[in-house]
Amino acid sequence: MPRSRSSSWFGPLAFVSLLVLAASGCSRPATSPVETGALAAPALAPSGALPADLDAWFGPDGVVDLRTGRVTEVESRYHIEITNPTQPPVSGVQNFRYTVTGTAERRGVVYTVEQEFLDGSPTFESKFRQDRSGLYLYDEIQFARANQIAATRESGIEAAAQQAILAAAHGDAGRAAAFEAAWAVIRARRAAVATALGAPSAPGELAAPIVRHGRPGGGPGEFEITMLRYPLRPGATWQGRENFNLWTVEGLETVETPAGRIKAARLSIGLPEYYGPNDRYVTWWGAPGELKREFTSTSTATREDGTPIGTFHAVETRTLTTYVPGGAQP
């Protein structure tokens, strides 16, 4: 069983997420900046954009567009299924939009502000900082607000899980309890991923901010989570929240999305204290931020005597549908 430690969720780069939706009617440029490697932008501070003389240092495989006006749209899908006996899967869709609106100062540091919208309604703001060493998220979560956001985000997938449990139980209270316990394990794993990403999702007690100071040569500062560590090269690893989760760059590839073909780094997030043997979280990052994500978790339902009676499967995905680069003229 995973240790008791819950927080914000996935349903991120709430995570928190760096995937931002574009307003309806906005069209993608014929060629994305990441395809050409031409990340022409003003100086880093305060907008977080990347100056041209750093393009070669970063390369086209890991720089996130944090220029004011950047907009992306993301389609998030979840799929819940119980096997043995196999039940019809329960699915749902949520639409996220993220807009880079400007800057804000926290503890003397200037951050880029990204506003999230869920199905058209504003939820919360994330604050990012990017320099030569990587991309960092300010870990600022207000408990009451986070729980309110979490309830909205989780309502759909919770309803889907309860629907699947009801169908699989066939009126048997013991079976229902077993499947409910299996779902609770998956819920805790999802909350752990959310904690790693710093995005409100799972209601309950939130992890306390991690306090540290920036390291010589670059690194996370006070109350910051390391999202990406530059340069993104296959085999590179780093801790997101120290002593909690580990990011690994698995490879570099071109990703096909409804927003176009975009060069990206494929990364995994490891949470060994939470994951089961069949759990996996994979995410793809490029100029728009997070382009795709896939999270799979499986848990076995057992009766009180330890007899297995079925398996709970949960699959969640995100896909970038629209990308409007920042700094573009209206």
C-alpha positions, 0 to 999 in steps of 0.5 A: 500500500502507498504511504499516506501522503495526498495532494494535488493532482494530475489532471496537470501539468495540474499537475499543474500543467504547462499545456494551455488551450487556445481561444476558439478560432485561433490557428496554429502557425504553418511551422512551429518554432520547435520544428525549425529550432528558431526560438526567436524571443526577447530576453529571459527576464521578466517574461521567461522567453529565451534569447536567440543566443541561448538557442544552441545551448538549449537545443530544439528539444527542451525549451518551453515557450513562456512568452506572454500570450502563449495559449494551448488547448488540451484534451484530457481523457480518462478510461476506467475498467474492471475485469474479472468479470469484464465490465463495460468501460466508463470514459469521460473527457475534460478540456483544459486551456492555459494562457500565459498572462504576464508576470508576478513576483514572489519572494523577490523572484519574478515568475511567469503566470499561467492561467488554467481554465477547465471546460471554460471556467478559470481554476488556478494560476501557476507560476514558472521560472526558466533559466539556463538550468531548467524550468521551475514551478513555484509551489504555492498552493492555498489549501481551501482553493486547492480543495475546491479545484480538486473537487471540480477536477475529480468529480468526473473520474470519481463518478466513473469509478463509482459507476464501474464499482456499482456494476461490478459489485452486482449488489454484493456489499463485500464485492463493492468494498473490495473494488472500493479499496482497489480504487482507493489505492489508484486514487492515492497513486494519482494524488502522488503524481499530482504532488510531484507536479504541484497541481491541485487535484486530490482533495485532502491534506496537501504536502507542505512546500519544500524550502531550499535555496538555488544552487550554484550553476542553477537549480531550484530556489525557495518553494520551487519544484524542478519540472525540467532540467536542461539540457534534455538529453536521453538518460538524464535524470533529476528529482522533481520534489526532492526525495519524492519523485524522479524524472527521466528523459527516455528519448527525443522524438517528433510527436504527432498532435492535432496542433501539428508535428512537434519535436519533444523529449519523452520523459517518465516520472517515477514514484517507487513508493507509490507505483504498483508493478504495472503503473507508468506515467509518461509525458512529452515536452516541447516548446508548447510545454506538455504535448502529451501524457499517459498514466496507467494504474492497475490494482487488484480487488481482494476480499477480506480473506485475501481472495482476488475477485477482479482488477481495476484499470485506470488510464488517463491521457492528455493531448495538445490540440492547439498551440499559439506561440507567445509574443505573436501579434494579434 
